[in-house]
Amino acid sequence: MLLTLPEALNNYKIHVLARMARAAEIDVPDRRKETLVNALAHQLGTTEVVARAWARLNSREIAVLQRLQAVDGEVRSAGLKQELVRAGLVTDSPNAAGFGRYAPPPDNTFEAIISKLMERGLVLTREPVTLSARISSSSLVDLEPGAVLWIPAETRRHLPPPPEAKPRALQIQTTREGSARVFQRDLYLYWSYLREKPLTPTQALWVRKSDLRTINDALLVKTTLGVGQGEKDARRLFFLRRLLQELEMLSHRRNQVLANEQAAFLGMEATARVKRCFDLWRKGRFWNEIFGLTNVALRANDTPIALAHAGVVSARETVLRHVSQLPSDDWVLADTLVDRLHNQDFEFLLPRGRRRQPQQRIYVYGSSSNPYVTNPYGWVFDRIFDEDAGWYRIDAEFALTVVREGLYWLGLVDLGYGPDTPNSDNVAQPPPGFIVYRLTDMGRWLLAKGPMPQISTDSGRVIVQPNFDVFALDPVSDVVLAALDQFCERLSAERAVHYRITRQSVYRGSRRGWHVPRIIEFLSVTSSTPLPQNVERDLREWATMMERVVVRTHVALLQAAQPSLLDEVMREETIANAVSSRPGADVALLKAGAAQVDAVYKALLLIGQLPTRTRTDLATASPSLTLAPDGVITFRRRLPSIHQMAQIEPFCEQNTAGIWQVTEAAVRHAIDNGWTATSILDALRALSIGSLPPRFDLKIKAWAGHFGKARIQTLTLVQFEANRILDELLEDPDISPLLTRFVTADPSRALAVVDSENEERLRALLTERGVVFKGAIV
């Protein structure tokens, strides 16, 4: 809130008030402060005094004052200074802390021009920033720019109106157009992939790199994945997965991630789906833009997979509020958004020390302290020594990351890049450095209260061709696509989603409840035309062929160790009458019904056989085998059940002699099919009688590639006497490229590392600076 003119004047030192009175040619009867304040408050805002002050300004001072006229209210001095330096209206003054009453700043510097405008009563300031931490923020103001500046209302009304700002000529070399339709389709394609193949994440809960590449290939917008890059490097893929979780389209079962078949989101109207995604992201802790910054070295206590701090959500909402208040019908400069945040919401992301209570910290221009080390989020940003420079590298980039990630991915903005921006083929991850952005129709609706885009609610056209190709044309509902995916093979997923009906796809659909009559009815209804005669005929023929082979569940089997033993027991009349068929030499299928199973069990006991009865609900892993050091398996019972065989088969091989063994090839095959070294060892421990052979777990992990890849490099550790010395050397342009700070649990130890190849050069540079090498590191 702006101070009144008397309040603002009362904060100045008496010698400043006296200079203001002399400059304004205001006569005062005495030099008491009360007299000066009253006289200036009554006359500074008069037409004569303002006109006289204006007439004495040079062109540079007028240009600076007009920049202030364009601001409604206060403006931060540091932000205005950087803006004026960039515009070439003032020269930079890195040693501003040394200026004062007896050491005036050089002409044309920001400090010099603002001091003149204040002396003439045209501009006011408050909150001095060049004070030591022992002085309170209520200290009196000298004739130098404080934390904020403004033009008093009494003066503003008499100033000539500033000229209309000339539109800046933009050179937009390339554009990245956001598409809500494409993003929604990729959400479906990701979900559809998981419906066919559930994921087994890593122990750190990331998607495995091999699965990530397969998913990436299935999407419309493909992320460029470099060698060794994973989900933490592919932020759009990570965003899709986290948003699917928020939409409750994914579920977790044991150690797998599966698609939720009952997801209501797919049945929502198109614009409602976009709004639902936007609302979840806008208020969601599942996403943290700070990990999208590319120009700083960040050390954090948490990881991108952890929930973000509530302050991150608040910062994101502040950025979106400012985006909504800027023009929505044309390109907006990225600098406009940044300057607006700097001037109006400087602390939107990180609270600043000078506002803290009770230990108030006031930073000094030129200070080497790092205000980005202590914050509520546990973030540490290396080599940031100036608060305002840090704001543009951290806070401003956070705001721009909100635009180029969430808003762009959701299809709410287009991005424009200048000729100096390096070209990038990574469409999914637009590079930083965009110079302008523009709201799309969907963005104007959600952010600027524009009209809701009209998207047809029609299910779209489905065309079935005589060659068994099926085309689903936009606008097609994802509910229709989800049904077609059940019994068709998807060939592409562009605007016209291309499918093909095959015998295998129809068989797959029948196992999911999509029998041929249901398929024919669905295709006839969605295409609004009868099916081609040859397609319907072949579908019915395939249905007849599939009925020749019937898979039955919940059946009872009688299994013998040798075919001769099965021949012997089937001579008993009760057993023979209970057998339905004999599909294998050592297996007989019993007739349905629990009574038949009980009768066979009792008959076997009567003829001297001791059968083992295994129920499906008791087929969980239990100690039933021993494992030799070479991986050979010995079952406790002579004839293991088929359930035990199913439990070991994924990672074991059976040789011609019928012996089962855990082998390297079998373990690698299991890994390719979603198993992990941990899940294999857990299964073996559950099945094993006693503990596993010594070092057998290490063998499994080695075969599975559990420990991944590693790199070894020889480095030299250097210890300095104090961290202040290391800080200064890290600022040395010759030494800084050779040294990297080495962080330990004891922050007082000034340690750094240097590559072996640079050790001699570093030693020479340090010797040149008088460093004496002695002793070992302590």
Disulfide bonds with the S-S distance in Angstrom:
none
